[in-house]
């Protein structure tokens, strides 16, 4: 009968693994990081000891034995999104500027986030950079806390007790862009929201409702459709909205991809924009200025947010375990008005 593998524990040290395998701590480090020279027999003994003890590396231990660059694991959703593309690019640049090694991993679903985080730690990640919806999937989990890894969530909706958070006020930004449409005389405003298991989506929908309720404009159920932050889902939602007997005169989309899809659907129906339909996006990705008419949108400072998150993780690693308490960094958003409104 195979003995169960113990759960990973921060109390198991690299020296304990070395003693179990009958090698030096430096050899354990070399095997784990696939550096230096060692025999196949040595490798097998070290890996067997790691498996038997449930060892996971930590940044302090690796620095003591010398020496791989600090590694940051990045968890992101596998969807076709300009925001994710922009964040990956920003993370790559910011990591290189700080001498960090970025280990990006696509995660299929929130249920896979913990397994991916564990795999990244086994591969040598010192800390985690997390994009929604994986922030909520990990935060508060006893299994995640047992990893004992510093983590930072980018573009999350609210502060989290066990991660650094770098974000904007999604609710306020969404209210502001809806208020802009109301000020321009739009009275039948529809919403293409993001998935409701995504914290940002919930806050952005709340912001729209806040603005409409403040002006005595109830949001009808047929004017709200959940998308998936993809162009395809935005196109499907826009077609449904524009096919209503009383179609909207404005669409607030929860990101630029879905807003661009709404423009495409409107063009296909021969609508004049923005006379017949105003459209707004969110994020101010490159796509916002590559469509016609150019999108009015909310600018999230993606590069600034990513760099800030990495700096917080570096600070936590420098201070060691318990030395840096998670903080919430609220960045400034900007309402960018263009021709789509």
N, C-alpha and C positions, 0 to 999 in steps of 0.2 A: 504494500500500500504506500502510495507516495505521500510524504510528509507535507502538510500545508506550508506554503511560503509565508513567513511572518510579514505583517504589515510594515511598510517603510517607517523608519524611526530616525529622528534627528539625533537620538542618543547613541546610535551605532556609529563609531568613528572609523576613519580610514586606518587608524592603527590597529583597531580590532580586526578589520578585514585582513590587514597585512599579517597579523599574528596567526589568524586562522589559515591563511594560505601559505605561511612560511616564507614570506618575502618582505621586502622593505615597503614603507609607505610610498616612496617614490615609484616603485614598480606598480603598485596598485593604481596610482595616478596615471602612469603611462598606459596601462591596460585600459583604464576607463576612458581616457581621452584619445586612445590609439596613437600615442606618440612614443618616441624612443624605441629601444630594441628589447624584445623579450621572446622567449620560445613559445611554441604552441602549448606545451605542457604547462608553462607558467600562466599563460593566458587562461587556460581551462581551470586551473586551480583558483585563480583570482575571481573569475566569473562565478565559480561554484560557491566561493566564500561570500561574495556579494549577494548571491541569490539566497544562500542559507541564512544570512544575518538580516536580510531585508535592508541592506545599506542603500542610502541615497546621499549623494554628495552635497555639501554646502559650500558657499563661497569662501568662508574662512578656512575650511580644510584645504581647499584647492590652492588658496594663496600660500598656505604653510608649506605645501609640498612643491610648490612652484610652478605653478605657472602656465596656465592657459589664459587667454584674454577673458575678461568678464563677458558672460554670455546671457543674452536676454531672449527668452522665448516669447513669441507673439502668437496669440490665438485670434483667428479671424474667420468669418463666415464664408462659405464657398458659394457666394452668389455674385452675379454679374452686376457690380455696383461701382460707379465712379468714385464714391466716397471711400470705399475700401481700397480701390486702386491708388487714390491720392494718399491715403494713410500709410499704405505699404511703402510707397515711394518716400514719403516724409520720414518714416521710421528708418528706412535704409540709409538715407542721407544723415539723419541725426545720429544714428549709431556709428557710422563711419567717422563722423566728426569727433566723437567721444572715444574712439578706439574700442568700441564694443563689437561683439559678434552677434548678429541678429539671427535667430532661428525661428523663422515664420512657419506656422502650421495651419493649414486649412482644416476647419472643424465642421463636420457634417450637421451636427445638431447639438443643442444645449446638453443633452444627455451624454454626449461624448466629450464634454469639456474637461471633466476630471481625469479621464483616462489620458487625454492628450497632454494635460499638465503634468501628469506622472511620467509620461513618456519623455517629455521635454526635460524633466529633472534627471531622469536616468541618462539622458543624452548629454547632460552637463550644464543645463541652464541654471543660472544663479538666481534669476528673477523672472517675473512674468509681466508682459504687457498684454492687456485684454481689451478686446472690442465687444460691444454689445452684440448678441444677447448673453455672452458668456460671463459677463460680470455678475449678473444675478444668478446664473447657474452655479458659480463657484462660491460667491460670498455667503457666509453663514454656514457653510458645509463643514462638518467636523473633519471629514476626509481631506478637504482642502487645507484646513488649518494644520492638519497633521504633517503636511508637506513642509511647513515652516519656511515658506518662500515669500520674499517681498513681492508684492503685486501692485500694479497700477492700472486703472481702468480709464480709457480715453473715451470721451463723448458719451459717458453714462448720464443718466437722468438725475441722479441724486447722490449725496454722500453715502459711502459704504463703510461699515465699522472696521473692516479688516483689509481694506485696500486704499492706496492713494487714488484719488479721483481728480481728473482734469476734464472740465466740461464747460458748457455754456448753460444759461437758463433757457432750456428748450420751451418751456411753457410761456415765458414772457416773450420770447422771439416769435413764437407762433401766433400769439395774441397780437403782436405788433403788425405782422404782415396781414392778418385778417382785418385789423382796424384800417389798414391802408386801403383795402378793397372796399370796405364800407364807406370810407371817406370819399371814394371815387364814385359812389352811387350804386354799387352792386348790392342787390337785395336777395338774390337766390344763389347763395354760396354753397357749393358742394366741396366735399373733402375726400381726397384719396389718402388714407392714412397708411402707416406701416403696420406690420404684424403686431398684434396686441400682446405677444409675449416678449416684446422688445420695449425696454423701459423708455427710450426716446419717443417711440410711437405714441405711447400713452400720454406723455407730457405734451406732445405737440397737438394731439387731439383735444386735450383739456384746454390748451391755449386758444384754439379756435372757438371752442364752446364759450369760453370766458368772454371773448370779444362779441360774439353773436348775442349772448344773453344780456350783456351790458347795453345793447341797443334794441332789446326786445324782439330779437329775431330768432325764434326757435329753430333748432337744427332738426330737420325731418330725417327719419330713418332711411328713406330712399336716397338721400343725398350724401350718405357716408358709406364708403366701400373700403374695405381693408385690402391693401396691396402687399407686396413682399419686397419693396424697395428695388424692384427690377423694372426695366423698360417694358417687358412683356406684361407684367401684372398691371402696370399703369395704363397700358393700352387697353387691356380688357376692361378695367374699371372705367376709363374715359368713354369707351364705346357704350357701356351701359348707361352712364350718366347722360351722355348726349342723345341717347335714344329714348329718353323719357318723354312723355307727352308734354311736360313742362320742364325743359332742360334748364340747367343752371346758367347763370350769366357770369359765373366765376368759379374756378376750381383752385383750391388750395391743396397742393400735393406735398407729401411729407418728405420728399427728396427731389433732387433735380432730375434723376432718371425718370421717375414717374411723371413729373411735370413735362418733360420733353415728349413723353408718349402722349400726353393730353394735347399738346400742340399738334402733334402728327395726326391724331384722330380728328381734331378740329379742321385741319387743312383738308383732310380727305373728304370731309362733309361740305367743303366749300365755305366755311365760316370765315368772316373777316375778323382778324385779331389785331387789337383787342376790342374792336367795336362790339362784336357779337359775344365774345368770350374773353375774359381776362384769366391768366394762369400764373400761379406763383410756385416756386420751388423751395428747396432748403439745402444748404451746404455751400453753395457757390463753387461748385466744381468746374472744371474746364468746360464741361458740357453746357453750362449756363450761357456761355457766349458763343457756342457753336451751333445754336439753333436759331430759327427765325419765327417770330420775333425773339430777341434775346430775353432771357428770363429775369424777372424780378425775383429775388431770392434772399435768403438769410445767409450771411457769410460766417461760417465757422472757421476760426484760425487754425486749420488742421496742422500746419507745420509747427506753429507755436505750441499747440497743445501736446503734440507728440514729443517735442524737445523737452517741454516741462515735465512730462511723465518720466522720461528717461533720467532726467536730472534728479527727480525724487527717488527713483530706484537706486541710482548711484549713491545718493546720500544715505539711504537705508543700508546698503551693503557696506559702506565705509564705517558706519556706526555699529554694525553687528547686530546680533539678535537682541530684540527689545530696545534697541537704541533709537529707533525712529518710529513715532506713532503716525498712523495714516492721517493725512490731511486732505482737505477738499480745496482744490484750486479752481475758482470760478473765473473763466476768461470772458472777455468782452466780445459780443457778437455785433454784427453790423447789418442793417437793412439796406440792401442794394436794389434800387429801383431802375428797371430797364423797360424796354418797349412792350413787354408782354402784358403790362397793366396800363 
